[in-house]
Amino acid sequence: ETLLLNANTSVSAGIHPQLGRVAVFPQSVLRLMHPPAIDYTGNQHVIELILHPDGSSSKTSLSEDEQLHIMEAETRSSDSQETYFAAHFKKLQEDKSEPADMAPFVKKEYTMPDGSGKRFMVLDNVFDMSKIDKIRQFILHHTAYHYDTSSDSSDNVKWVAGLEVGPFLSSSLYLPFQRIVDHFTGTTSYYPYDVTCNLIRTADHTLVHSDCDQHEKRVTMIIYLNPNWTENLHGETVFFTGGMPKYAESLTAVRPRYGRAVIFNGTFLHSARPPSPTFAGARYTFAVKYAESRTHAENEDPSLKTLEDDFGQESEDDIPKEHRTRHFLKTIQGDLEDIPDAGIKEMLQKELDAIEERVNHGEAITKKELTQFMQRVDAMQRESGMIDF
């Protein structure tokens, strides 16, 4: 309801929401938008019009808070999430590259003792905190909340600011995220298919779930986005035994910490716990899910098939002629010589040498693999400041 208050801040009237209902009252009246019941998973949509006595559209007669409210609303309507994300996560020339070796940042690592291979890893202080600040601002800027109730495996967690994979791949976040994934999986083939931001409030009821079927090879990475989080605010990510929530037993938990990264197998049962009732805000996380290859990622999100590549209209499984493959590798070799970051150059050189060795032994390299390698090179060149957005 919309509650109208008198000068003593007591409720003088209440307006119950009804589709198409119009309520008109002076701007000077104190009012309070009472939120929906905690078990209502939808959004309450309201159109607010501020009218002037002289019919003018000028904002000069409005208070500073009212003008700021209108400016924020106009910004959200005119600025898409992709545009906002791209503008705030460009690679600037003065940025410092994130470290290439993730091992020193591993705070904790846990492997299930049942031989299933399920594990998680906690990393601290990996990211430039200015990027963490920008991710948080991105969430606060795009506050359209949604629930995913499409399947029984839903986590019952609200998500906000869902993002296409393309802008993430071309952003300055891609390389540090990919390095963590490569370190965790021991391979460079994993590819993102889902990028989103989640929020949990005190009254939310989260569920134990896995992020994929037990036979799938998926990886999830989350970044905690609440500064000054203390142990008594709770909100831990709890991990459980087994593959079915019904029979799960809690194993261990990870405390939220601003900028902390947690990466785990998608088959690992887990649940994000709500914050303490003493906390008035929301627990925010930035989450990226990866499949074991781009092909598997495209099965999760078919729109990834439309991402640009430089090999024409051939099928991605087509095998370019050998001379074309060698020309591609020679071109990339020249690009590597100009990359100033020694860690990036060494990592790419090893991958390039491995591909050349396979070509020398007569192995046919598909267009898909060449495209994936080229995209990695482009992303890492951006991270080294070689490509200006």
ZAMARGU-4260 file (C-alpha; in steps of 0.2 Angstrom, whole numbers, plus 5000, padded with zeros to 4 digits):
<rodrens>
0) 5000/5000/5000 | 5004/5018/4999 | 5003/5026/5016 | 4999/5044/5018 | 5005/5052/5035
5) 5000/5067/5044 | 5011/5080/5052 | 5014/5069/5067 | 5019/5055/5055 | 5004/5045/5060
10) 4995/5036/5046 | 4980/5046/5040 | 4976/5036/5025 | 4981/5021/5015 | 4979/5017/4996
15) 4978/4999/4991 | 4986/4994/4975 | 4974/4989/4961 | 4978/4987/4942 | 4974/5004/4934
20) 4970/5013/4950 | 4976/5032/4950 | 4979/5041/4966 | 4982/5060/4967 | 4989/5070/4982
25) 4999/5085/4985 | 5018/5083/4984 | 5019/5091/5002 | 5010/5076/5009 | 5022/5063/5018
30) 5020/5046/5011 | 5027/5029/5013 | 5027/5015/5000 | 5024/4999/5010 | 5033/4984/5002
35) 5023/4969/4996 | 5022/4953/5007 | 5039/4944/5009 | 5032/4928/5000 | 5027/4939/4985
40) 5041/4935/4972 | 5035/4948/4958 | 5038/4966/4956 | 5027/4980/4960 | 5026/4992/4946
45) 5020/5010/4948 | 5020/5025/4936 | 5023/5042/4946 | 5019/5058/4938 | 5024/5075/4946
50) 5013/5089/4939 | 5016/5108/4941 | 5002/5121/4944 | 5006/5131/4928 | 5008/5116/4917
55) 5027/5118/4915 | 5038/5104/4913 | 5053/5113/4922 | 5061/5104/4936 | 5067/5120/4944
60) 5053/5121/4957 | 5057/5104/4963 | 5067/5100/4978 | 5085/5094/4976 | 5080/5076/4981
65) 5065/5076/4969 | 5077/5082/4955 | 5089/5069/4959 | 5076/5055/4959 | 5070/5061/4942
70) 5088/5061/4935 | 5091/5043/4941 | 5075/5037/4933 | 5079/5045/4917 | 5097/5038/4917
75) 5090/5020/4920 | 5078/5022/4906 | 5090/5029/4893 | 5106/5019/4898 | 5106/5000/4894
80) 5115/4988/4906 | 5127/4984/4892 | 5131/5002/4889 | 5133/5006/4907 | 5144/4990/4909
85) 5155/4994/4894 | 5158/5012/4899 | 5163/5007/4917 | 5174/4992/4913 | 5185/4999/4899
90) 5203/4995/4900 | 5212/5011/4904 | 5230/5014/4899 | 5235/5018/4917 | 5227/5003/4925
95) 5239/4990/4932 | 5237/4972/4926 | 5231/4959/4938 | 5243/4946/4943 | 5245/4931/4932
100) 5249/4918/4946 | 5234/4914/4957 | 5242/4903/4969 | 5247/4916/4981 | 5230/4922/4983
105) 5222/4906/4988 | 5215/4908/5005 | 5206/4891/5007 | 5203/4875/4996 | 5192/4861/5000
110) 5189/4844/4991 | 5175/4832/4995 | 5182/4817/5004 | 5170/4805/4994 | 5181/4804/4978
115) 5168/4814/4968 | 5181/4827/4964 | 5170/4841/4969 | 5179/4856/4977 | 5179/4874/4980
120) 5193/4887/4981 | 5193/4904/4990 | 5204/4918/4984 | 5207/4935/4993 | 5214/4952/4986
125) 5215/4946/4968 | 5206/4961/4961 | 5209/4979/4959 | 5197/4986/4972 | 5191/5000/4961
130) 5184/4987/4949 | 5175/4979/4964 | 5168/4996/4968 | 5162/4998/4950 | 5153/4981/4950
135) 5144/4986/4966 | 5139/5003/4958 | 5133/4993/4942 | 5121/4983/4953 | 5115/4998/4963
140) 5112/5007/4946 | 5101/4993/4938 | 5089/4988/4952 | 5077/4978/4942 | 5074/4962/4952
145) 5069/4945/4946 | 5066/4927/4952 | 5071/4911/4943 | 5057/4899/4946 | 5059/4889/4930
150) 5064/4873/4938 | 5064/4863/4954 | 5083/4866/4955 | 5080/4885/4957 | 5090/4893/4971
155) 5075/4905/4976 | 5087/4919/4975 | 5083/4936/4968 | 5094/4942/4953 | 5097/4959/4947
160) 5107/4966/4932 | 5108/4951/4921 | 5121/4954/4908 | 5125/4947/4891 | 5141/4937/4889
165) 5148/4948/4875 | 5151/4964/4885 | 5159/4953/4899 | 5171/4945/4887 | 5176/4962/4880
170) 5178/4970/4897 | 5193/4972/4909 | 5185/4959/4921 | 5187/4945/4908 | 5206/4941/4911
175) 5207/4941/4930 | 5191/4930/4930 | 5198/4918/4917 | 5215/4917/4926 | 5206/4911/4942
180) 5195/4898/4931 | 5211/4892/4922 | 5220/4890/4939 | 5205/4881/4947 | 5202/4869/4932
185) 5220/4866/4926 | 5214/4870/4908 | 5211/4885/4897 | 5195/4878/4888 | 5182/4884/4900
190) 5170/4898/4893 | 5157/4909/4902 | 5139/4907/4898 | 5130/4916/4912 | 5134/4933/4920
195) 5123/4940/4933 | 5121/4949/4950 | 5112/4942/4964 | 5105/4949/4980 | 5098/4942/4996
200) 5088/4951/5010 | 5085/4945/5027 | 5067/4939/5024 | 5072/4928/5009 | 5071/4910/5009
205) 5086/4902/5000 | 5087/4884/4994 | 5100/4871/4994 | 5104/4867/4975 | 5117/4864/4962
210) 5121/4874/4947 | 5121/4860/4935 | 5117/4841/4933 | 5129/4829/4941 | 5136/4823/4925
215) 5140/4840/4918 | 5157/4849/4920 | 5152/4867/4925 | 5161/4880/4936 | 5153/4894/4945
220) 5163/4909/4952 | 5156/4922/4964 | 5162/4939/4970 | 5156/4946/4987 | 5151/4964/4985
225) 5147/4971/5003 | 5160/4981/5011 | 5163/4981/5030 | 5154/4964/5031 | 5156/4956/5049
230) 5154/4938/5055 | 5138/4942/5064 | 5129/4948/5048 | 5130/4930/5043 | 5126/4927/5024
235) 5138/4913/5022 | 5139/4902/5006 | 5136/4884/5014 | 5142/4869/5005 | 5134/4852/5007
240) 5137/4833/5004 | 5129/4822/4990 | 5120/4826/4974 | 5102/4828/4981 | 5096/4842/4992
245) 5084/4830/5001 | 5099/4820/5008 | 5112/4834/5010 | 5122/4837/5025 | 5132/4853/5028
250) 5150/4852/5026 | 5158/4869/5028 | 5154/4887/5024 | 5163/4903/5016 | 5161/4920/5024
255) 5157/4935/5013 | 5171/4947/5012 | 5172/4962/5001 | 5181/4957/4984 | 5183/4939/4990
260) 5181/4926/4976 | 5174/4909/4978 | 5175/4896/4963 | 5167/4879/4964 | 5161/4864/4953
265) 5143/4867/4948 | 5139/4850/4954 | 5143/4855/4972 | 5127/4857/4982 | 5127/4874/4990
270) 5116/4888/4997 | 5118/4907/5000 | 5112/4911/5017 | 5102/4927/5021 | 5110/4940/5031
275) 5106/4943/5049 | 5089/4951/5054 | 5100/4966/5061 | 5106/4970/5043 | 5094/4982/5034
280) 5102/4980/5017 | 5105/4966/5004 | 5119/4954/5002 | 5126/4957/4984 | 5136/4945/4974
285) 5143/4945/4956 | 5142/4928/4948 | 5149/4920/4932 | 5145/4902/4926 | 5157/4893/4915
290) 5155/4877/4904 | 5170/4866/4899 | 5171/4873/4881 | 5163/4886/4870 | 5152/4872/4862
295) 5145/4867/4879 | 5143/4886/4883 | 5133/4888/4867 | 5121/4874/4872 | 5117/4884/4888
300) 5115/4900/4879 | 5113/4899/4860 | 5115/4917/4858 | 5134/4914/4860 | 5135/4907/4843
305) 5132/4924/4836 | 5148/4932/4843 | 5159/4939/4830 | 5173/4929/4823 | 5185/4932/4808
310) 5184/4916/4799 | 5169/4920/4787 | 5153/4909/4786 | 5161/4892/4788 | 5154/4880/4800
315) 5163/4881/4817 | 5168/4863/4815 | 5176/4866/4797 | 5194/4863/4796 | 5204/4877/4788
320) 5217/4873/4775 | 5235/4870/4783 | 5242/4886/4775 | 5228/4896/4782 | 5231/4889/4799
325) 5250/4893/4798 | 5246/4910/4792 | 5235/4913/4807 | 5248/4907/4819 | 5262/4917/4811
330) 5251/4933/4813 | 5247/4929/4832 | 5266/4926/4834 | 5269/4944/4828 | 5256/4951/4840
335) 5263/4942/4855 | 5280/4950/4852 | 5272/4967/4856 | 5263/4963/4872 | 5272/4971/4886
340) 5266/4960/4900 | 5278/4946/4902 | 5266/4935/4911 | 5253/4936/4898 | 5265/4934/4884
345) 5272/4918/4892 | 5255/4911/4895 | 5250/4914/4877 | 5266/4908/4870 | 5264/4891/4878
350) 5247/4889/4870 | 5253/4895/4853 | 5268/4883/4854 | 5256/4868/4859 | 5245/4872/4843
355) 5260/4873/4832 | 5266/4857/4838 | 5250/4848/4834 | 5250/4856/4817 | 5268/4850/4814
360) 5262/4832/4818 | 5249/4833/4805 | 5234/4836/4817 | 5220/4846/4809 | 5214/4861/4820
365) 5196/4866/4818 | 5190/4884/4815 | 5182/4884/4832 | 5198/4881/4842 | 5207/4894/4832
370) 5193/4907/4835 | 5193/4903/4853 | 5212/4906/4854 | 5210/4922/4844 | 5197/4929/4856
375) 5208/4925/4871 | 5223/4934/4863 | 5212/4949/4859 | 5205/4950/4877 | 5222/4949/4884
380) 5229/4962/4873 | 5215/4973/4879 | 5221/4969/4897 | 5239/4974/4893 | 5233/4990/4885
385) 5237/4985/4867 | 5220/4988/4861 | 5211/5004/4865 | 5192/5003/4868
</rodrens>
